[in-house]
Amino acid sequence: MWLLGFLWTSSGIFIGGMIAWLFKGIKQRANIIYALCTGVILGLISFEILPEAIESGGWLSTIIGFVIGMMVFTVLHGSSHFKQGKESYSKEKYYIRTGLLLMLSFAVHNFPIGITLGANQEPVLTKALLQTLLFHSIPEGIILFIPLILAGLNIFTVLLISFLVSVPVALGVFIGSFLSIVHPLLNTAFMSFAMGMIFIVTVSEILYPALNNSSVFKILCCTLIGFGVIGYYLHLL
């Protein structure tokens, strides 16, 4: 089961990476792409992660995990901070840092999904969970790989990172297989922590630079479009 969870997740992320690959060579439109990604990420949080966390552990646990996630990001951001310039190298370094922070956030988010999959004993639900993993991972792959591809990473790196982000799913399945019941607070802790990190990375590393480098109205419109698209996409799942 751990192998299935790993393969389905990595496949979804890789498909998203391939879609993101289509944006290669259009760095002049990076602000629009970032605005669309912001909408997609906020949609994922609003329509999927937040409701699951609240249902699993309640508002208080969700808020605490969310705040801790933002605090951890602040520490990571401070330790990896560099002086931004207009040089190409600085921009590439900025894209890589954003991609790595998103990679960490999604990896943390994938861990409780793996635990739930491993602890489940119903074949029908297992199939549904695997399908959800695949389609859920596609927008995550798009979001994750756009900054990395803009930084100039090649297709082999995309494949490698797809595997790395999927490892927590396999680890979670392995642990979940020894559990008859997944404790709700465990799910909430990981989901809300990841949600806090994803949110603050999105606002500070994706949305804020886009607003500074382009029209506020255009960026907000593109963000709303991304938000609506992911909402409709998740509704179809």
C-alpha positions in Angstrom: 0.0 0.0 0.0 2.9 2.4 0.8 4.2 1.9 -2.7 0.8 2.7 -4.3 0.4 5.8 -2.2 3.9 6.9 -3.1 3.4 6.3 -6.9 0.0 7.9 -7.1 1.2 11.0 -5.3 4.4 11.3 -7.2 2.6 10.8 -10.5 0.1 13.6 -9.7 2.9 16.0 -8.7 4.9 15.0 -11.8 1.9 15.7 -14.0 1.6 19.1 -12.4 5.3 19.6 -13.0 4.9 18.8 -16.6 2.0 21.3 -16.9 4.2 23.9 -15.2 7.0 23.1 -17.7 4.8 24.7 -20.3 5.5 28.0 -18.7 9.2 27.6 -19.3 10.7 30.6 -21.1 8.0 33.1 -20.1 9.6 34.7 -17.1 8.2 38.1 -18.2 4.8 36.8 -17.2 6.0 35.4 -13.9 3.8 37.9 -12.0 0.6 36.7 -13.6 1.6 33.1 -13.1 2.3 33.8 -9.5 -1.0 35.5 -9.0 -2.8 32.5 -10.5 -0.8 30.2 -8.2 -1.7 32.3 -5.2 -5.4 31.9 -6.0 -4.9 28.1 -6.5 -3.1 27.8 -3.1 -5.6 29.9 -1.2 -8.4 27.8 -2.8 -6.7 24.6 -1.7 -6.5 25.9 1.8 -10.1 27.3 1.9 -11.8 24.4 0.2 -9.8 21.4 1.3 -7.2 21.7 4.0 -9.0 24.1 6.4 -12.3 22.2 6.5 -10.5 18.9 7.0 -8.4 20.3 9.9 -11.4 21.8 11.6 -13.6 18.7 11.2 -10.8 16.6 12.5 -9.6 18.6 15.5 -11.7 21.7 15.9 -10.9 25.4 15.6 -8.5 25.8 18.5 -6.1 23.0 17.4 -6.3 24.3 13.9 -5.4 27.9 14.8 -2.6 26.8 17.1 -1.0 24.6 14.4 -1.5 27.4 11.8 0.3 29.9 14.0 3.1 27.4 14.7 3.5 26.8 11.0 3.9 30.5 10.3 6.4 30.9 13.1 8.5 28.0 11.7 8.4 29.7 8.3 9.6 32.9 9.9 12.6 31.1 11.3 13.4 29.4 8.0 12.9 32.6 6.1 15.3 34.4 8.4 18.0 31.8 8.2 17.8 31.7 4.4 17.4 35.4 3.8 19.6 37.0 1.3 19.9 40.5 -0.2 17.7 40.7 -3.3 19.1 42.4 -6.3 18.3 42.8 -10.0 20.9 40.3 -11.0 19.8 37.1 -12.7 21.5 35.0 -10.0 19.5 36.7 -7.2 16.3 36.0 -9.0 17.2 32.4 -9.5 18.1 32.1 -5.9 14.8 33.7 -4.9 12.8 31.2 -7.1 14.7 28.2 -5.7 14.1 29.4 -2.1 10.4 29.8 -2.7 10.2 26.3 -4.4 12.1 24.7 -1.5 9.8 26.2 1.1 6.7 25.1 -0.8 8.3 21.7 -1.1 8.7 21.4 2.6 5.1 22.6 3.2 3.6 20.1 0.9 5.7 17.3 2.2 4.5 18.0 5.7 0.9 18.1 4.4 1.2 14.8 2.7 2.3 12.9 5.8 -1.1 12.7 7.6 -2.7 11.8 4.2 -0.4 8.7 4.1 -1.3 7.8 7.7 -5.0 7.9 6.9 -4.5 5.8 3.8 -2.4 3.2 5.8 -4.9 3.0 8.7 -7.9 2.5 6.4 -9.2 -1.1 6.1 -12.0 -0.5 3.5 -11.0 -1.4 -0.1 -13.6 1.0 -1.6 -12.4 3.9 0.5 -8.8 3.0 -0.3 -9.5 3.3 -4.0 -11.2 6.7 -3.5 -8.3 8.0 -1.4 -5.7 6.9 -4.1 -7.7 8.7 -6.8 -8.0 11.8 -4.6 -4.2 11.7 -4.0 -3.5 11.6 -7.7 -5.8 14.5 -8.7 -5.1 16.5 -5.5 -1.4 16.3 -6.3 -1.7 17.8 -9.8 -2.3 21.4 -8.7 0.3 21.0 -5.9 2.8 20.0 -8.6 1.9 23.1 -10.7 2.3 25.4 -7.7 5.5 23.8 -6.6 7.4 23.6 -9.8 6.6 27.0 -11.4 9.2 28.8 -9.3 11.7 26.0 -9.7 11.3 25.9 -13.4 11.6 29.7 -13.6 14.9 29.2 -11.7 16.1 27.0 -14.6 15.8 23.5 -13.1 15.7 20.7 -15.7 13.2 17.9 -16.2 15.2 15.4 -14.3 15.2 17.6 -11.2 11.4 17.8 -11.5 11.2 14.1 -11.5 13.5 13.8 -8.5 11.5 16.4 -6.4 8.3 14.6 -7.3 9.6 11.5 -5.6 11.0 13.5 -2.6 7.7 15.2 -1.9 5.9 11.9 -2.1 8.2 10.1 0.4 6.1 11.4 3.4 3.0 9.7 2.0 4.9 6.3 1.9 6.2 6.9 5.4 2.7 7.9 6.6 1.2 4.7 5.0 3.8 2.6 6.8 3.0 4.1 10.2 -0.7 4.1 9.5 -0.7 0.4 8.8 0.1 -0.2 12.5 -2.8 2.0 13.7 -6.4 0.8 13.8 -7.6 4.4 14.3 -5.9 7.7 13.3 -6.1 10.1 16.2 -8.0 13.3 15.0 -5.5 15.6 16.7 -2.6 14.1 14.8 -4.3 14.8 11.5 -5.1 18.4 12.6 -1.6 19.0 13.9 0.0 18.2 10.6 -2.6 19.7 8.4 -2.8 23.0 10.3 1.0 23.3 10.6 1.4 22.7 6.8 -1.5 25.1 6.2 0.2 27.9 8.2 3.5 27.4 6.3 1.8 27.2 2.9 -0.2 30.4 3.6 2.7 32.5 4.8 5.0 31.3 1.9 2.2 32.2 -0.5 1.7 35.7 0.8 5.3 36.7 1.4 7.1 34.8 -1.4 4.5 34.7 -4.2 1.7 37.3 -3.8 3.7 40.2 -2.3 6.5 40.3 -4.9 3.8 40.0 -7.7 1.9 43.0 -6.2 5.1 45.0 -6.1 6.1 44.3 -9.7 2.8 44.6 -11.5 -0.7 46.2 -11.4 -2.5 45.5 -8.1 -5.8 45.2 -10.0 -4.4 42.7 -12.5 -2.8 40.6 -9.8 -5.9 40.5 -7.7 -8.1 39.6 -10.7 -5.7 36.7 -11.7 -5.7 35.6 -8.0 -9.5 35.4 -8.0 -9.4 33.5 -11.3 -7.0 30.9 -9.8 -9.2 30.7 -6.7 -12.3 30.0 -8.7 -10.6 27.5 -11.0 -9.3 25.4 -8.1 -12.7 25.6 -6.4 -14.4 24.2 -9.4 -11.7 21.6 -9.9 -12.0 20.3 -6.3 -15.8 20.3 -6.7 -15.5 17.9 -9.6 -13.4 15.4 -7.6 
